Amino acid sequence: MVLAELGTKIQSALGKLRSAATVDDEVLNIILKEICGALLESDVNVRLVQQLRAKVKAVMDLEESVGAKRRQMIHKAVQDALVSMLEPHSAPYKMKKGQSNVVMFVGLQGSGKTTTIAKYAHYYKKKGWKTCMVCADTFRAGAFDQLKQNATKLSIPFYGSYTEADPVRIAQEGVAQFRAERYELIIVDTSGRHKQEADLFAEMQEVYDVVAPDDVVFVMDSTIGQAVHDQATAFKSAVPVGSVIITKLDGHAKGGGAMSAVAATDAAITFYGTGEHFNDFEAFKATSFVSRLLGQGDWEGLAEKIKEGGMLENQGEMVKKFQKGIFTLRDMYTQFQSVMKMGPLSKVMEMIPGMSGMLGDMLKGGGEEGGTRMLKRFLYMMDSMTAAELDGVVPLTPSRQLRVAKGSGCKPAEVEFLLKMHKQFEGVIQRMGKSGLMKGGDAALAKQMERNPNAMMQQLGKVMDPRMLNQMGGAQGMMKMMKQMQGMDPSQLGGLMGGFPGMGGGGFPGMPSF
Ligand SMILES: Nc1nc2c(ncn2[C@@H]2O[C@H](COP(=O)(O)OP(=O)(O)OP(=O)(O)O)[C@@H](O)[C@H]2O)c(=O)[nH]1
């Protein structure tokens, strides 16, 4: 998770709201001291931290703030204050379908601009935008080659020159050509410099004038913390920066400072980079970001990923089977394949409340790659099964298990584990089917939940591990999830549950290392 250390510290401070017998001034001061200390360590500006402290403290004086309500109000005040710290006060440019949107990228050398352009192009191409790139960086030798390499890998058309030294001319010609070819997203890479200097800004302005971009994206390296404030302000005064993309947020302690400092300049953060690969790129939304930071998941982000991964395509049949309590190995195969399509497993898990804590176990022996490797091995094993085995027509006897292990290059213990896990999922689906909870999909479930949350939680507790329900935020969390899921048709709770390892509850004792 990005800003994992900051998130853990804030979560631990907020945990005291639950554990303290009463929340008085003394307890609140301890909590605030920890939260403010964590923010300062993340290089958040002192003034912003003081504002947060004042906003949260004000809750204590409110008349209705007593008992459990006070705990809730303080939690919400912290969450809201963090959101307002990161929320821009201006809306970013919204791309328009069916016309050419020219987006010019600016930033200092080494900020990750060229890499970010590739990620940005990949992101929009995946969403169906006709995308291309223009390399107007003639300052850094090798910049064109880097962009060309990325563009080729992503199968995205590009424009640039080894001989033309004038970036303004390249930008003008490239954009004109792609406009004529009706590209919907034309990305222009411009030169960076080691530091802000007059030459850089003069060149940026010239390119800006000839290209007349719809949006100027400022790419900024988060590792310098709140010092980005001055950088962002300087770039904004040279060209009208509309959006900011923050890079290298993976594992860097000063990221919180960088993000809040950018937001303080009123520029809208639109994406953030979390690694060197094309997929290490996330759309930014302050509410979702803070929710993940506080370990509360991000149902909206999850719903988006599920849609992107096509997890809900052809699921009508699957839901019908689940309603009857049927969940074969083949169904599990389909679910795992969909999960793989959703992108890095750890990022998906982060969006489910309570799941990030389980990652340690899940991904043991290899972090993110470990999780993906494990899913891949599950798929290899199932690839080595016959149709009858996958459909549950014949049981997987020990000799058949041995054949599957040999065929897939996996250990017999892994096959055994896979089958055990399938049994657990099957159990949940069967109990769900019997309970009638899945009748009418989760729209009906959400309605019932709203009418009588306690009774519903009790019923759900019979089919799922109650600890898991708690981790998912209890009745409130479930309601939130179902609201998000309802927007996605055909919506189904069981399908998703089957898709996520661990959702069966109870953990997986005897899990071999993958
Ligand atoms: N860890 C991590 N590394 C990143 C991220 N984004 C970019 N990088 C790395 O940062 C380095 C610099 O990135 P480039 O894209 O080459 O830099 P640039 O800003 O385009 O440089 P100029 O074209 O000279 O302006 C490369 O090694 C990238 O792989 C990120 O989000 N996380």
The ligand as a MOL file (V3000), in Angstrom:
LIG
                    3D

  0  0  0     0  0            999 V3000
M  V30 BEGIN CTAB
M  V30 COUNTS 32 34 0 0 0
M  V30 BEGIN ATOM
M  V30 1 N 9.5560 3.5690 -8.0370 0
M  V30 2 C 9.0740 4.3340 -9.0130 0
M  V30 3 N 9.8880 4.7440 -10.0040 0
M  V30 4 C 9.3860 5.5150 -10.9790 0
M  V30 5 C 8.0210 5.9350 -10.9870 0
M  V30 6 N 7.8350 6.7020 -12.0830 0
M  V30 7 C 9.0230 6.7560 -12.7330 0
M  V30 8 N 9.9620 6.0600 -12.0780 0
M  V30 9 C 11.4000 5.8970 -12.4010 0
M  V30 10 O 12.0350 7.1620 -12.3420 0
M  V30 11 C 13.1130 7.2290 -13.2660 0
M  V30 12 C 13.0100 8.4790 -14.1160 0
M  V30 13 O 11.8980 8.3650 -14.9550 0
M  V30 14 P 11.8380 8.9530 -16.4450 0
M  V30 15 O 10.4710 8.7230 -16.9280 0
M  V30 16 O 12.9340 8.4280 -17.2600 0
M  V30 17 O 12.1770 10.4680 -16.1510 0
M  V30 18 P 11.7670 11.7890 -16.9150 0
M  V30 19 O 11.1630 12.6910 -15.9210 0
M  V30 20 O 10.9750 11.4760 -18.1180 0
M  V30 21 O 13.0950 12.4190 -17.3870 0
M  V30 22 P 13.1400 13.5260 -18.5500 0
M  V30 23 O 12.5780 12.8930 -19.7680 0
M  V30 24 O 14.5890 13.7710 -18.6750 0
M  V30 25 O 12.3920 14.6890 -18.0980 0
M  V30 26 C 13.0460 5.9360 -14.0540 0
M  V30 27 O 13.9850 5.0450 -13.5370 0
M  V30 28 C 11.6350 5.4330 -13.8290 0
M  V30 29 O 11.5430 4.0360 -13.9330 0
M  V30 30 C 7.1790 5.4980 -9.8960 0
M  V30 31 O 5.9840 5.8160 -9.7840 0
M  V30 32 N 7.7650 4.7080 -8.9460 0
M  V30 END ATOM
M  V30 BEGIN BOND
M  V30 1 1 1 2
M  V30 2 2 2 3
M  V30 3 1 2 32
M  V30 4 1 3 4
M  V30 5 2 4 5
M  V30 6 1 4 8
M  V30 7 1 5 6
M  V30 8 1 5 30
M  V30 9 2 6 7
M  V30 10 1 7 8
M  V30 11 1 8 9
M  V30 12 1 9 10
M  V30 13 1 9 28
M  V30 14 1 10 11
M  V30 15 1 11 12
M  V30 16 1 11 26
M  V30 17 1 12 13
M  V30 18 1 13 14
M  V30 19 2 14 15
M  V30 20 1 14 16
M  V30 21 1 14 17
M  V30 22 1 17 18
M  V30 23 2 18 19
M  V30 24 1 18 20
M  V30 25 1 18 21
M  V30 26 1 21 22
M  V30 27 2 22 23
M  V30 28 1 22 24
M  V30 29 1 22 25
M  V30 30 1 26 27
M  V30 31 1 26 28
M  V30 32 1 28 29
M  V30 33 2 30 31
M  V30 34 1 30 32
M  V30 END BOND
M  V30 END CTAB
M  END
